[in-house]
Each structure stands twice: as C-alpha cells, then as structure tokens.
Amino acid sequence: MKDRDQDNSEVEAAAPETGSVGSQLRAARETAGLSLNEIATRTRVPIRHLEAIEASNYSALPGSTYTIGFTRSYAKALGLDE
C-alpha cells in the first residue's frame, strides 16, 4: 500500500513546469473573477479542500483518489483541461 505522500506525487507530477496545479487553478479562478465560494458551489467540493489544493497542501486532503477528483472538478468548473 502506498503512503499519502507517494499517492499525492501523482497529482504534483501532473503540474506543468510553470507552477503548481494549485497556483495555476488559483490564477485561473482569479482571472475569471470567481471566489472560492462560487467554485465550491459549482463543484460541491468543500472550501477547505479547495484551499488545500490552491496551497498544494495535499496532506490536508483525504487521499489521492479524492485529490485527483477534486482537482479535476475544479479545473472543469473553470473551463480548463482536466
């Protein structure tokens, strides 16, 4: 069984070299003029998890499957590639 840090390395590996996934999502959200509350409503992902994604604090998330799903939902809500 993999540990949480190893599981979450899959999410980090998906980030382009221009910044973390979380920072890119935050930048896209801010560019779109959306609040975390609006994203939480659209995705049904709790704000605390969206904040953790933006901060690249994957240890605060429930596990890699949820982390990937939450991140994909966040990207989809912004019209970004999943």
N, C-alpha and C positions, 0 to 999 in steps of 0.2 A: 504494500500500500504506500502511495506517495504521501509525503508530508505537504502541509499547506503552502510553504514557500516554493516547493518544487511544482505543485499544481499551478500556482499563480504565475510562474515563469512563462507559461504558455501565453498568458494574456500580455505580459510585458514584451515577449518576443514578437507579438503582432504589431507593435508600435513602430512606425517609421522612424528613421534617424532624426527627424526634425523635432522630436519631443515625445513625451509620453502620451499614451492614449488619453489619459485623463486631462492633460493640459490641452490637447487638441480638441477634445469634446467641450471643455470649458470655453475655449476661444470661439468655437463654432456657436455655442449657446449664446455667448455674449454678443457676437456679431449679429445673430438673429434677434437679439433683444428679448430673449426669454429668461425667465427666472427659474431657479431650481424647483420652485413650487409648480410651475407650469409643466416642466419636464416630468415631475413626479406624477402629476395628474394624467398626462398623456401616456406614460409608460406603466403606471401603477407600481413603480419601484420606490421604496421608501427614501425620503430625502437623505437620511443618514448614509444610505448606501451610495446614492449619487455623489454625496460629498466625499466619501471614501474613494470612489472611482476617480473623481477630479484630482484628489490629492495623491493618487497612486498608492493609497494605503490599503493594499489588497488583504492584509491580515485582519482588517476590520470587517471583511465580507465573509459570508457564510461558507464559501468553498468555490472551487474553480468552476464547477458547472453553473452555479448561480452567478458568479462573477462574469463569466462569458455571456450568459443570457442577459444579465442586466446591462452590460456594456453594449451588446448588440441592439437591445431595445432603445437605449439612449441614442446611439448613432442613427437608428432608423427614425426616431422622433425628430431628429434634426435634418433628415434627408441625406445623410451621409452613407457611404459604403459601409456595409456591416463587416 
